[in-house]
Amino acid sequence: MGGLVFTERIHVKFAGGRAVEAPLTLGQINTLEWLGDDTRAGLYRMMEWAVTVPDGTTLRDVTDTLAVLVERHESLRTSFVTGDERRQVVSGSGQVAVDVYETDAAPGSPVAHEEVTDLIAALQAAPVDDVADSLFRAAVAMHDGAIRVVLIACSHLAVDCESLAVVVRQFRHLIDNPDERHAGPLTHQPADQAAVEHSARGRRRAEASLRYWRQLTSRMPQSLCAMPRPTGGDERELHHDYAVPASGGEGQPLGCWLDSPALRLALPHIAARTQTTLPMVLSAAFCAVLSWRTGVSDLVFASLANNRIGREMHDYVGTLAQDSLLAVDAGTTSFDELVRRTGGATLRAAMHGLYEVRLLQELQEEIGDRRGTLFQRDCASNINIFFDGEVRPAGPPEVAQEALSRTALRWHIPPYFRVLLLMRVIDSDGEPLLGLTTGHADLIPAAEIESLLLGIDRLLAAAATGDVDLRRMTEITGLTPVVRGPEWLRVDNCWIELPEVQAVVDEAVQAPARVFAEPGDDGRPVLTAYVAAGGPVRTPREAHRACLGLLNGRYSAMAPGRYVICARAPEDTGDPAAWRRQPVLAEGDGREAHR
């Protein structure tokens, strides 16, 4: 932060809004669940957005605009009472803190990425002002009286990504239009949303969301991206000499943005032909390459639901977005059909993304115990871009294929997160920018990310001129289906690696044990763990609970479906017949708690 010098903190006063108390919305409940009911943590868990302003914009313009936004949106002036009777408290008046910095950047030069990151770091490091103890803060970088950049920061308790985009969009409009700097009529606010959610209709919607999750969680693969671990000898090389930052090794994040004119040219043609939307086409392309690469056609993965259903929610500012599940049957040879299927699945997911996270977690634990799996959100999509209006094709569809030569990849190291593969789409100067990110570069290396991104790019370019036969995916995209060895099995719709299951059981029981895939009553394989007595587990239930506790981060393992506790281990522990000859002390599936 050597280029920034703090000069002053301005307290921007606001007044005139209604003061009200109300129950919490589901979004607020879920965010507080994440923060552990620590409302102070909400002051530091902020999302920031850097905004450049027209030449001649004054500091007074900025502060007046911020005051209007706080008056207009009650979420930005809300505090929270936690404990037994949690509620939101909206203030009718108060103050917002704006920190001002002087920067040594050259006048008239473009705002550099480093300037923004330095300003973010400065705001994050600045102490929270008790006079303006708000979930909404701002910082301004200036040079010789001219504003370089404005940073708007909101707590996760106040906004989600789309709500922050609303705030920024209105900030820009009010900066450009001083005569419109007034709060305007009262619109739909979090206190009103709480009333809707606590109504009979709102409760029915939340209950329907949990039923939707139960249905899909009961059959979805534990991991869509369960593939053989790359090794130094067989890892594919990058197709091009891109500058890929070192990810730091096992368990480290890595991300890449696909900067593709071909993608941007192709999307409107495909959306118009299939009568869907640009996000639906992007999601379908992701589903196509994911299904072809993994060999899984029953795709179920987490997808962000914005929960902005209804006209009153268009400019709503509050925390609304939650995970839903996108369930797509990719078993078709037609890309256009896959787009339409993805469109229908997107609408269903959007209707089932409003619920209380604590109840969902209880449901996931119950189903995970029964199936022997752990919901790890291994694969997810987040299309964090709001497409306003109809997007018309620009030029003939053939130009998309010609534009493939201009595709570029932008590699970066994102903050760590646990997702194995995340597709993100953001707005970059009004155009969609698609990226893939992993929290485990040891499992999803740069070459895998590159091949998936370029596969999406080539598929969309080919689909611009007409429907694509998905049986030609390798020819069109260069992607080849993963090859799994004999140690891989399909159990309860999950691809699992038997040695990984064995490693989980060995660590859990701490005694001689062996896992075999034995035929069940329906002929399907049942993972059966034979365990010698003498370790810390004495019953199937104890063994099952111990195995479940070790699944985090193990995407190709699951807990056995049956446990046999034997008096001792046979001489040949690799012989299932020898285990079956041992005296049995206890046996069962270990799921007694939920029978």
Residue, then its C-alpha position, 0 to 999 in steps of 0.5 A: m500500500g505504498g502508493l496510498v496515504f490516508t487523509e481523512r474519514i468523512h461521516v456521511k449522514f443520512a435521514g428520512g427513511r423508516a425505522v422498523e424491526a422485523p424477523l430475519t429473512l432466510g438469507q439473513i438467517n443463513t448468513l448469520e449461520w455462516l458467521g456463527d451469529d457474530t454480527r461484528a464479523g459481518l463488518y469485516r466479511m465485506m464484498e467490494w466493487a471498484v467504480t470509476v467516475p466521470d471527470g469532474t466528479t467531486l467528493r460531495d457528489v460521491t457522499d451525496t450519492l452514497a447517502v441517497l443509496v443508504e436511505r433508499h435501501e434499508s439493508l444498508r442501514t440494518s443491524f441485527v439482534t441475535g440470541d433467542e429472538r433474532r431480528q433485524v433492526v432498520s435505522g431511520s437515520g445515522q452515518v456512513a464512513v467514507d475513507v479518503y486516500e491520496t494516491d501517487a498514480a499519474p494524473g490521467s492514467p488508467v486505473a491499474h489493478e494494483e490501485v484497486t487491490d491496494l485500496i481494498a487492502a487499505l479499507q479492510a485494514a481500517p478500523v471499524d468506526d463505532v460512530a458509523d457502525s454500518l454494514f456499508r462502507a466506502a473509500v475514495a482514492m484521489h490525486d490532486g483533488a481528482i477522484r481516481v476510483v471509488l470503492i463500495a463495500c457491503s457486508h455479506l449480511a447486507v447484500d449478495c453479489e447481485s444486490l451489490a451490482v444493483v447498488v453499483r448500477q444505481f450509484r453510477h446513475l445517480i453520479d451522472n444524474p444529480d437531479e435524481r438524487h433522492a430515495g424515491p418511493l419505498t420499494h420491496q425491502p428485507a423487512d417486507q421479504a421477511a413477512v413474505e417468507h413467514s407467510a403460509r405461502g412462503r413456508r410452503r415454498a421453503e418446504a418444497s425446496l427441502r423436498y426438492w433437495r431430498q429427492l436429488t441428494s438421494r440419487m446424485p453422485q457424491s462427486l461428478c469429478a471423481m477421476p484418476r489422480p494425475t501423475g507426473g508420468d501421465e498428466r497432459e501437457l498444456h496445448h499452448d504456452y500460457a503463463v500458468p501461476a504455480s498453485g503451490g501443490e496439493g489442496q491449492p486453488l487455481g483458476c482461469w478465465l476464458d476470454s473468447p470472442a467466439l463464445r460471445l459471438a456464438l451465444p446469441h445465435i444458439a439462444a435464438r435458435t433454441q428459444t432459451t437464454l444466454p445463461m442456459v446455453l452456457s450451462a448446457a455447454f458446461c454440462a456437455v463437456l462435463s458429461w463427455r469427460t466424466g462419462v456421467s449423464d445424470l448430472v446433478f450439481a450445485s447452482l446458484a439461485n438468485n431468488r429474484i422471482g417477481r418484478e418487485m425483486h428486480d432492484y431488491v437489495g438484500t442477501l437472497a442468493q442460495d445454492s440450488l441443485l441443477a439436475v440435467d439428463a445429458g443422455t442425448t446426442s443433440f446439443d440443442e436438446l441439451v440446451r432445452r433440457t438445461g433450460g427447464a432444469t434451470l427454471r426448476a432449480a430457480m424455484h427451489g433455492l429458498y430454505e433455511v440452511r440449518l434444516l438443509q444440513e440436517l437433511q444432507e447428514e441424514i441422507g449421507d448417513r444412509r448412502g455412505t456419502l458426504f455432500q461436498r459441493d464438489c462441482a458448482s456453477n455460478i452465473n453471476i451476471f444479469f442479462d438485461g433484455e434480448v441479446r441479438p446476434a451480431g453478424p453471421p454465425e460462421v464468424a464464431q468459428e473464425a474467431l476461435s484463433r483470438t481466444a485467450l486464457r487468463w490464469h490466476i490464483p483465487p482465494y482458497f475454497r473447497v469446491l473441486l470444480l466451479m464454473r463462473v460467469i461474470d460481466s466484463d465490460g458488458e460481455p460474459l467472461l467464463g471461468l473455471t476454478t478449482g480448490h484442488a489443483d492436484l486433482i484438477p490441474a491446469a491441463e484439465i482446466e484448459s481442456l474443459l475451457l477450450g472444449i466449451d469454446r469450440l463446442l459453442a463456436a460449432a453450435a453457432t451455425g446449427d445443432v451439434d451431434l454430441r457423439r462428435m465431441t472429441e472431434i469438435t472439442g479435443l476432449t476425450p472421456v476419462v479412462r478408469g481402471p479396474e479399481w474403479l466401481r460404480v456404487d449407488n450412482c457414484w464412481i468410487e476408487l476401491p483403494e481410496v475406500q480401503a484407505v478410509v476404512d483403515e484409518a477409521v478402524q485402526a485394525p486389520a480390515r479389508v473392503f470387497a465389492e460383493p453382490g447385493d440382493d439386487g445384483r448391484p455391488v455392495l461395499t463390504a468391510y471386514v474388520a478384525a476386533g481389537g480396534p476402537v470400533r466395536t459395532p457396525r454403527e461405530a465403524h460407519r460413523a468413523c468412516l463418514g467422518l473421514l470423507n471430507g476432501r476424498y472425492s472418490a471414496m464413500a463409506p461401505g454399505r455393510y460392516v462385518i466385525c470378525a473375532r480375528a483377521p485371516e492369514d490371507t486378508g485379501d481372500p474374502a472367503a477366508w474372512r467369511r470363515q472367521p467368527v462374526l461378532a457383529e454385522g450390519d449396515g451401520r445405519e441403525a440410527h435412521r431406521 
